[in-house]
C-alpha cells in the first residue's frame, strides 16, 4: 500500500525502480534469504512444485496485485478465487503426472535489474 492509501502493484507505485542504496540492497538481501528459506522448506516438505523458485514469489505477488474492475464483496470473492487457483497450481503434481512450467524461472539478478536503479 502506498502512502496515499491506495493498493495495487508495487512497481508503478514506487516509480518502477528503487535506488540501489546500501539500505535497499541490504533489505533485498534479507528478503531473498527469507524467501530462499521459505521455498527451500516447502520443497523439502514436498508441498511445493520443484520448478517454482524463491525468485518467482515477488513477480507472482506483483501479478496477483492487479485490480479487478469490481468492488466490494464481489472483488473479495474473485481475489480469493484466483488466489486459490494459484495456490493449487503451486502444489507438486501427483506422482503419476508430470507438469513443467513454460519458460525459465526468473533469478535474483534479473529481479535486481527490474527493480533497482543503477547506484548513485
C-alpha positions in Angstrom: 0.0 0.0 0.0 1.3 3.4 -0.8 1.5 6.5 1.4 -1.7 7.7 -0.2 -3.5 4.5 0.9 -4.2 3.0 -2.5 -3.5 -0.6 -3.3 -2.3 -2.3 -6.4 1.0 -3.4 -7.9 4.1 -2.1 -6.1 6.3 -1.2 -9.0 4.1 1.5 -10.5 3.6 3.0 -7.0 7.4 3.4 -6.4 8.1 4.6 -9.9 9.1 1.2 -11.2 12.6 1.1 -9.7 14.2 1.6 -6.3 17.5 3.4 -5.8 20.3 0.9 -5.3 21.3 2.3 -1.9 23.1 0.2 0.7 19.9 0.2 2.7 17.8 -1.1 -0.2 20.4 -3.7 -1.2 20.6 -4.9 2.4 16.8 -5.2 2.6 16.7 -7.1 -0.7 19.3 -9.5 0.6 17.2 -10.1 3.8 14.1 -10.7 1.6 16.0 -13.1 -0.7 17.3 -15.1 2.3 13.8 -15.3 3.9 12.2 -16.4 0.6 15.0 -18.9 -0.1 14.4 -20.4 3.4 10.6 -20.5 2.8 10.8 -22.1 -0.6 13.5 -24.5 0.4 11.5 -25.7 3.4 8.4 -26.1 1.2 10.4 -28.1 -1.3 11.9 -30.3 1.4 8.4 -30.9 2.8 7.2 -31.9 -0.7 4.4 -29.3 -0.7 5.7 -27.0 -3.4 6.3 -27.9 -7.1 10.1 -28.3 -7.7 10.2 -25.9 -10.6 9.0 -22.9 -8.5 11.8 -20.7 -7.1 12.1 -18.1 -4.5 12.6 -15.5 -7.2 9.2 -16.4 -8.6 7.5 -15.0 -5.5 7.9 -11.3 -6.0 6.7 -11.4 -9.6 3.8 -13.7 -8.7 2.7 -11.3 -6.0 3.1 -8.4 -8.4 0.9 -10.3 -10.9 -1.7 -11.1 -8.2 -2.0 -7.5 -7.2 -3.7 -6.5 -10.4 -7.0 -4.6 -9.8 -10.2 -6.4 -10.8 -12.8 -3.9 -12.1 -15.4 -4.7 -9.5 -15.8 -3.6 -5.9 -16.9 -4.8 -2.5 -17.8 -8.4 -1.7 -17.5 -9.5 -5.4 -14.0 -8.2 -5.6 -13.0 -10.1 -2.5 -14.7 -13.3 -3.8 -12.8 -13.0 -7.1 -9.5 -12.3 -5.5 -10.0 -15.4 -3.2 -11.0 -17.5 -6.2 -7.9 -16.7 -8.2 -5.6 -16.9 -5.1 -7.0 -20.4 -4.5 -6.3 -21.3 -8.2 -2.7 -20.1 -8.0 -2.1 -21.9 -4.7 -3.5 -25.2 -6.2 -1.1 -24.7 -9.1 1.9 -24.4 -6.8 1.4 -27.8 -5.3 3.6 -30.5 -6.8 1.9 -32.8 -9.4 0.8 -36.2 -8.4 3.4 -39.0 -8.7 1.8 -40.2 -12.0 1.7 -36.7 -13.5 4.4 -34.5 -15.0 3.9 -30.8 -15.4 6.5 -28.3 -16.5 6.1 -24.6 -16.2 6.7 -22.7 -19.5 9.8 -20.6 -19.8 12.7 -20.4 -17.3 12.2 -19.1 -13.8 13.4 -15.6 -13.0 16.6 -15.4 -11.0 17.6 -12.8 -8.4 19.9 -11.0 -10.8 17.0 -10.4 -13.2 14.8 -9.1 -10.4 17.6 -6.7 -9.3 17.8 -5.3 -12.9 14.0 -4.9 -12.9 13.7 -3.1 -9.5 17.0 -1.4 -8.7 18.1 1.7 -10.4 21.8 2.0 -11.0 23.8 3.1 -8.0 24.1 6.8 -7.5 
